[in-house]
Each structure stands twice: as C-alpha cells, then as structure tokens.
C-alpha cells in the first residue's frame, strides 16, 4: 500500500443492527474527526468532569451513530430524556455496537474522563 492508497482509505460503512425487542436500526461508523469533535470533547469539556454527560455517554455515542435511510444521523442531545426511558437491554445493545463502530471501548471512556485538558 502506498501513501495515496492509505489516505484514500475507505468510506465509513453503515450497518443494520438487529436489536431484540426493538427492531432493526441503521448505524454508521464514525470518522475520527466526528468522534473527537462530537464525542470526546462533549464527554469532557475542559478541566471538570460533567457528571450528567458521564451518565449520558452511551446515549451520546448512540445518537452519533444511528442514521436514517439517507445515512444521516437523526438523534440529538434533546432526545436523551426519551432515550433514558427505553429498556436498558435496548440501549446496551445499541451502545455496544456504536462503541465498536466509533473505535471505542469502556476503558477509552474511563481514560477520557480521567484526563485533564493539560494532558
């Protein structure tokens, strides 16, 4: 592989995820730029850990990955109150897939919460 091939890479894929007792949900891989801008900086904005954001981390990553038929996300932070009322098994299944599609694991989130803005 040469530099041009490497940088051209591939486009983010969209997968259909069967969520038991819920249905099929389309989810996209997150490009690195979106993950850093929309998730990493949201999770820890500056020096202090935002407790509510820490609690909503799974909802945030789901909202960034779930897409409609057009491949565009349709959920936002404003949907979190309704998402909090969904069964935990449904949220857990979607969060597991979303974390994988974003290239994250539970340790990554813990690390992001421990870091300071001067790290």
C-alpha positions, 0 to 999 in steps of 0.5 A: 500500500502506498501513501495515496492508497492509505489516505484514500482509505475507505468510506465509513460503512453503515450497518443494520443492527438487529436489536431484540425487542426493538427492531432493526436500526441503521448505524454508521461508523464514525470518522475520527474527526466526528468522534473527537469533535462530537464525542470526546470533547462533549464527554469532557469539556475542559478541566471538570468532569460533567457528571450528567454527560458521564451518565449520558455517554452511551446515549451520546455515542448512540445518537452519533451513530444511528442514521436514517435511510439517507445515512444521516444521523437523526438523534440529538442531545434533546432526545436523551430524556426519551432515550433514558426511558427505553429498556436498558437491554435496548440501549446496551445493545445499541451502545455496544455496537456504536462503541465498536463502530466509533473505535471505542471501548469502556476503558477509552471512556474511563481514560477520557474522563480521567484526563485533564485538558493539560494532558 
